[in-house]
């Protein structure tokens, strides 16, 4: 073809091409372009075949070697906007469909190159400009036929604009996803490798696509790779997919990354594909390990429960305070029966905790008395709240052992009560003496010297009481080392 343009077709319509070939050799007997004439035999069959051409969902045209159009079906009109009357019998439509001269020359040269090697071409993609000014992407196929001794060319064009837009959108989603996405054929060859895959592994598309040795590079240890392969094959054999499979890869830089894989088998036409999605959970694992270390080494009791009150977390402080080890507690819910052996008391506590969680008063402290494994009672100050983790609701409970604090407070109260009793009488005596002195002064029965003598005597008595109180304070502070610091400062002040 010279500048008349490309020839159209459909890669997935071999049957249509075959029918068109038959229909053309039978029905396109002509004296003038565009004039359909049938032979004298098989008229009904020929009309049906001509109907196939006219009503096909792909663009169909029949040309001579110069590009003159002899057939232009309804879909060709619909896609291009050019009617039969405007097209049949001339070659000008190609200049209209490819108005850019350089682009038209490139397309023509490509077609000429293909036709020089064979008498048809398949899946040639070009962009046309319709009569309304829109641009459409057409996938062309062509075939030469002999009709009444004359060489004809059937072209079939499929409008793949929408498909290309969807493919571009899909590719954009895949490329810009924050997770590693790879598509594999049944033999493990990589067909798709997105930008996140490049970023996580360090291997580019050029290094990976079309190959399958990437897995040897990501899993360089043969034994580990073999273990993973057996594991994956076992899962796929049973369910044809796997979920949340955690493996450790080695990146191009030699770093270790933990990847959580999900995979699914998909079918594209008659071909099976495996799509693998990998999420880099290395940072999450590091944070989980840090969090676990913090929880495990905290000096307060920390436990996490599911909604059935089964214990999921039980830290070292919980073991030390209660006397019950992880192996005795994790996965069970009867620990509370041991810590609160009295049913009525346990029932009261359960109701209170339920009310706190229901009303979301999470920072409310409440105290309970537990019985540890050794039979001793411990006083705990609790905080509890609901948390969501991996789409599951859990309860976290944190408790401080305030037994010694409460015992110290009780002891301090006892000491203060004793001190109050000891100082009450001398203070009352001083009070009575001062009152008596005041009465004598009022009645004029005391000289100035007598007043001074009496008042100085009460000062000495008060001084002695203050000395006794201070000594008592010191004795308490030294005797009970568990007294809170604030109380100690007061006593020693």
Number of C-alpha atoms within 10 A of each C-alpha: 15 14 18 22 23 28 28 29 31 25 17 11 14 12 9 18 22 12 15 28 22 16 21 26 18 23 21 23 18 14 9 11 16 19 15 17 16 21 11 6 9 10 14 10 14 21 17 12 19 23 14 16 26 20 13 17 15 23 28 31 25 28 23 16 13 14 23 19 25 24 24 23 22 18 21 25 18 13 20 21 17 19 14 17 9 12 19 22 18 16 17 17 20 19 16 17 23 22 13 12 11 10 13 22 16 12 20 19 17 14 19 16 12 15 14 10 9 10 12 17 22 17 18 21 19 17 17 23 20 18 15 9 11 11 14 19 19 23 23 24 27 27 22 18 20 12 18 13 8 11 12 25 26 25 26 29 29 25 22 16 15 11 11 13 12 12 12 12 12 12 14 12 12 19 19 13 14 17 21 25 23 22 22 21 17 12 10 16 20 23 18 20 24 22 20 21 24 19 14 20 23 18 19 15 16 9 13 19 17 16 15 16 13 17 16 13 17 20 18 13 12 10 10 12 18 12 10 16 12 11 14 16 13 13 15 15 11 9 10 15 17 20 12 13 15 16 15 17 22 20 18 15 9 12 11 14 18 18 21 19 19 17 21 17 18 13 10 7 6 6 9 13 20 22 19 19 19 23 19 21 15 15 11 11 12 11 12 12 12 12 12 14 12 12 19 18 14 14 17 19 25 24 20 22 21 18 12 10 16 17 21 18 20 21 22 20 21 24 18 14 20 22 18 19 15 16 9 12 18 17 15 15 15 13 17 15 12 15 20 18 13 12 10 10 12 16 11 10 16 12 10 12 19 13 12 18 16 12 9 13 14 16 12 14 14 15 15 14 16 21 20 18 15 9 12 11 14 18 19 22 17 20 20 24 20 18 14 9 8 7 7 9 12 20 19 17 17 17 23 18 20 14 15 14 14 17 14 18 16 13 16 20 12 12 16 15 11 13 15 12 11 14 14 12 11 15 16 11 14 19 14 12 16 17 12 13 19 15 13 14 15 10 9 10 12 16 11 10 8 13 16 11 11 15 16 12 15 18 13 12 16 17 12 13 18 14 12 14 17 15 13 17 20 14 14 19 20 12 10 13 11 17 23 16 11 8 14 19 11 10 18 15 9
